[in-house]
Amino acid sequence: MVDFALTDEQRMYQDTARAFAREKLRPVADAIRARDAARQTPWDLFRPVFAEASQLGFTRLLIPEAYGGVGGSCLDNVIVMEEFGAADVGLAASFLGVSATAPMLILRGADEQQKRRWLGEITSCDDFVLASASSEPSVSGADSFSPDPSPSIGLRTLARRDGDHYVLHGTKAGFSTNAGAARAFFIMARTDLAQPAFASTSLFYVPADAPGLTVGRKTELIGWKTAMHAEVYLDEVRVPVGHRIGAEGSNMGLFFMHVLPYLGSGLAAAYVGLARAALDYALDYAHQRISWGKPIVEHQAVALKLADMAADLEAARLLVWKVAWAADRGDPEAAGLLSPIAKTTAVQAAIRNAERAMRILGGYGVAADYETGRMLADAWVGDSCDGTHDLLRLSTVPFMRMARGYLQPPGGGPPAHGGPPPGVPAGAPRGMPPGAPAPAPAQ
């Protein structure tokens, strides 16, 4: 039976997160946008608020109690992230969202000793911000999804084995979220540039103060003015072998199949919050603005826009809840199908709702004193972060083909349903890693 009712505990998370977003996130977001950027970073102002969020358990929500966390679920996290995104999507998706969901890389890939050490560090410190460093300036982000086995495709950062250490060398693009505030990075690097990326990309946990790791120029985005993104340089950074998460070459399966649903659903939930905030903002204005002697909410042209905003919001929230529910069940569809669909749907809902809000406000919609312009800029950032809209849509197709038996099963033999459809070659796509988790059978 499908039940959309929240538990008492989830309502507590929601109420607490909503109050925190209203009383803490909104004021500090305004202060960050008004700061002297030459003298203060967003993190300078946000650090005490992040500490309060940590003390309330928001950044430890997905970490089990045995490691000092709260022991919440993926659905718990998206409920919280929607509230944070409604206040400010930049803070929600960066400092709070990444720090809350990145520990899943440790939980799903690390051994017990690594879990106790690193999760203990994270949960015992109130300002332990986490960051990822994956994309590179000279490598297309789409290369991570390329089925071509050519070793020339994929990340170029190299992790060279040197005794009981790895030496990391390379440059990460200026989109490394939380760079400049993070205490530790999750860094993707190739351990053998002569092998295909799917077989040679490994994940490393690297302290931000590791010798040779430096944060470069900050990237200014059109939105997310409350967040921090910058280049990361790795100049012969030495880390112990014990800082590798999982086996050599196992990052692709770890990240895309086991962790992406948590990261993706959290980001998508923040955008559901932004879509909701745009609707609330436009609805309040439409009740106050008078035209032709009555509130404009009573004019059909405005009412239709508000109705469409509500429809997009509800559809996006349902998809985000579904991917979170699937992730909590361990359903392979959470990674291969639902996560990219939920993320793109939520971001598009936020973009459309911000645009509709701008139109409802008319001339005030393009005035800097009103929030619609900021909402639209924040919404558009989501179209390109953590996978572009088109790339994520295309990434669902190989999964659907596997789930419906259009790909040749391991060991040969005819595909199900009598073979592939016209134009689709038989056999697995080139470069599919052997032993990749199999999708659930089509129902």
N, C-alpha and C positions, 0 to 999 in steps of 0.2 A: 504494500500500500504506500502510495506517495503522500507525504505529509509535509506541508510548507510551514507548519507552526514551529516557532522557535521554542527551545526549552527555556526553563526559568533561568538557567545559567547563561544561555546565549542572549536573553533579554537583558541580563545584568551587564554582559559585555557591551551590548549595543548602547544601553543607557549611559554607562560610564564613558564609553568612547565618544558618544555624542556630546556629553557635558564637557569632556576634556577638549574636544575639537572646538567647541564654542568659546570656552573660557581661556584656553591656552594657545591652540594652534592659530586661530584667526588673528588674535592680537600680535603674536610674534611674526606671523607672515606679513602683516602690514608693516611692522617695524623693520623687517628685513628689506622689503621693497623700498622703504624710505631712507635706508641707511646711507652713509657715505661709503661707497664701494671701495674707495681707495684706502680706507682705514679699517674696515670691518668686513669679514666674510660672513656668509649666511650662518656658518657653524658657530662663529663667535657669539651670535645672538641666540641661536637655537640650542646650544649645548645644555643650559639648565632645564629647558623644556623637554629635551630628549631624556635627561636624567629622570624627570618626573614620569615620563611615559614608561621608562624602564622599571621604575619602582612600582608602578601600577601593573606591571607584567606584560604590557603590550609588545615589547620587543622580544620577550621570552615565551610568547604564547605557544609556539609550535614545538618548543623544546620540552621533552618529557621531564616529569618531576624528578626522576632519578638523577638527572644531570643539572638540577637547579632551576628548571623551567616550570611552566604552568601546566603543560600536558594537554593543551587544547588541540582542536582539529583544524583542518583546512577551512571548513565552513565557518568555524569560529573566527578565523583570521579574516575572511572576506567580509564578514559582518562588521568587524572593526574597521577594516580598510575603507569600506564605503563611507563611514562616518568621517574618517580623516580626509578622504578625497573631497568630500563636500565642503570642508573647511579650506583646504589648500592642497591641490593635487601634487604640487612640487615637493612639499614636505612629506606628504603621504607616500609617494612613489619612491623617494630617494632615501633620506635618512631613516625613516620609519619602516618603509616597505622592504627595502633591501636587507636591512639589519634583522628584520623579523623572519624573512623567508630564506636568506642565504644559509643559515645553520642547517637547512635540509641537506645541503651538500655534504656536511659532516655526518649527519644522521644516516644518510643513505649510502655513503661511500667509505667512511672512515672505519678503522678498527676500534676496538673497545678502548685501548689505551689513548688513542687520538681523541676519541669522543670525550673521555673524562678530562683530559688536559684542556682541550680547546673550548669545549662547552662550559667547563668550569671557569675559564678565564672570561668568557662572554657573559655568563650569568652573574658573576661576582663583581662586575664593573658597570656602573650606571651610565657611562658614556662610551661604551664599546660599539663603535660604528663599524660596519663591515662594508666592503666594496668588492666589486668584480672588475677584472681587467681582461677582456677577451678580444674585442674588436681591434683591428690594426689599421693604420692609415693607408697602407698600400694593398690591403686585402678586402675584397667585397664581403660584406656581411652574409650575403647569400651563399658564399662558399661553404658555410657550415652545413648547408643542406644539399650540397652538390653530390649526385650519385657517381660522378666521374672519379675513377680510382687514381687519376694522375697525381703523383706526389707534388706536382707544382701548384696544385690547388689547395688552398687552406692557409691556416696561420703560418707565419714564418718565425715567430719567436721560438728559440731553441732552448731546450733544457738538456744540457750535456751532462752525462753521468761522469763523476770524478770521485772514485772510491765510495765513501759513505755519504757523499753529497751530490747534489745537482747544481750546476752552474747555469743560471738563466740569463739570456741575453736577447734583447729585442725592444721594440717600441710599441706601446699600446695607444690607440687613437684617443682623441680628446673627448671621448664620450664615456670615460670610466666614471661611473656614478659614485659619488662620495669621495673621490680622490681629493686629498687635502684635509679631510676630516677623519678618514678611516684609521683604525688601529691595525687592521689586517686586510689583506687582499686575497681573493681567490683568483689565481692566475692560470689561464690556459696556455699551454706551451707544447710544442712538438718535441718528442724525444728521439725522433729519427726522420729527418727531412727526405729520406729516400723511400719512405713508406707512405701509403695513402693517409690522408688526414684522419679518417675514421679509425685507423689502426695505430696511430702514433700521437694522438692528442691526449695529453695527461693534464691533471688538475693538481695545483700546488697551493698550499696555505702558506702565505708569506707575510710576516709581520711588516707593518708599514715602515718601521725603523731599520729594516735590514740594510746593511751597507750595500750601496750600489743602486738602491731603489730611490728614485726621485720623482716628484710630481712636477709636471711642467706647466705650460700655459693653460689657464682656465678657458674653457669654451663657453661663450655666451650664446644661449639659445633664445629663440624668439619668445618662448614662454618659460615656465618653471624657474622664474627668477629667484625663487627661494632655495633652489637646489645648487649643487656643486658638481661640475664635470671638468675633467682635465686630462691631459696626456700623462702617461706613466712611462718612465724610462727604466729599463732593466739593464744595468751595465755590470755584467759578470756577478750577478747576485747569487751568493752561495746559500743554499738551504739544505738541511739534512735530508737524507732519503726518507726519513720518517715524516717529512712534510708533504710527501706525495699522497694524495687521497685516492685510494684504490690502486689497481694494477696499472702498469704502463699501458698507455693507449686505451684506457677504459673510459675516458671522460665523455665521449659522445653518448654512450649508452647510459651513463650515470646522469648526465645533465638533461638530455632530451627525453629520456623515458621515465626517470624517477624523480626529478627535481622540478622540471619545467612546469608541471601542473600547479605547484605551489607558488612559484615565482609569477607565472602568467596570471593565475587567478587573483593574486594579490594586486597586481598592477591593474587588471581589468576592473576589480572592485573599486579601486580609487577613481577610475573613470566613470563608473556608475555613480559614484558620489558627485563627481563634477556634473554629470548629466542631470542629476537631481537638483543640485544647487542652481543650475541655469533655469530649470523649470520653476523652482521656488521664487527665484529673483524676478522672472518674467511675470509670474502669476501675481505676486505682490504689487508690481508696478501696474499691471493691467486693472487691478481693483482700485488703484488710486488715480490713475490718469483719466481725465474727463475729456471726451470728444463728442460733439453733437449733443451735449447735455447729459451724457451718461458715461459710466466707466467703460473703457474700451474693451473690457472682458465681455461685454454684452454685444459687441460687434462680431459678426460671424467670422470675418477674416482673422481676427485675433483668436477667437475661441477655437477655430480649427487648428491653428498653430499650437496652441496649448494642448489640445487633444493628441496631436501627433507627438508632442514632446513626452506626454505621459505614456503613450504606447511604446515609444522607443526605450524609455527608461525601464518599464516593466519587462520588456523582452530581454534587454541586456542583463538585468538583475537575475532573471530566471536562468539564463545561460551560465552566468558566473556561479550561481549556487549549484548548478548541475555539475560543472567541472570540479568544484570543491567536493561535492558529494562523491563523485567518481574517484577523485584522488584519495579520499578517506577510505574507499573500498578497495583501492589497489587496482582499479579498472584500467587496462591499457588505453582505452579510448580517451582517458583524461589527458594523456600526453599527445597522442597522435592526431586526435580529432577535435576534442572539446576545448582544449586550452587555446589553440590558435583561433578557433571560431569565436570563443567568448571574448578574447582580447580584441579582435578586430571589431566585433559587434559593439562592445562597450565604448571603444574609442570613437567609432562612427556615431554612436548615439550622443556622445559628448559634443562632437563637432556639430552635428545637426542641431542639437538643443541650444548650443551657444549661438549659432547663426540665427535660429528662430528668435531667441531672446533679444539679439541685436536688432532684428527687424521690428519686434514688438515695441521696443523702446524708441524706435525711430531715430531722430536726431541725437537723442541722449545715448543711444546705443553706441555711437562712435565717439562719444565724449570721454576723455581720459578719467574724469571724476567718477564714472560709472564702471561697473565690473564686467560688463559684457565683452569688452575688448580683451581684457586679461583672460577671461574664461576661454575665448576662442583661441588665443595664442597658446594657452596651456593645453587645450584639446588637441591642437594640431601637432604638438610635440609627440603625443602618443601615437600618431600615425607612422612614425619612423623609429621609435625606440623599441628595443627588444624584438626586432623583426618588423620589417615594413608591412603595410597592409597587404600588398600583392604577394609578397613572399610567404607570409603566413597562410594565406588562402591556398596557394599552390602546394604548400607543404602537407596539406591534408589529403591530397589526391593519392600519393603512394600508400598511405594508411588505408584509405577506402578500398584501394585495389587489393591489398592483402586481405582485408577483412571479408571481402566478397569472393576471394579465391581466384582472382585474375592473375595472380603471380604463381609461378611454379613452386610447389612446396619443396622443402629440403629433401634431397635424395632423388629428385626427379619425379616423373609421373605427370599425368595430365592435370591441369588446374581444374578446380571445381567449376560447375556450371557449363562444362563442355568447352572451355577454352576462353581466351581473352576476347573482348569485343573487337570489332574491326579497327585496325590501326594501332592496336596495343600489342607490342611484341610479347611473346611468352617468356617466362623466366624472370628471375628477380632483377631489379634495376642494377646496373653496373655499380660496384662499390658498396653495395649493402653489406654491413659488417656481419660476418658469420656469428651465429649465436645471439643475434638481436632478439629481444623479447617478442614473443608472438602475440598478435592481437587476439582479443576475444573472438570466438566464432560469431559470424553474423546470425542474428536471430530472425 
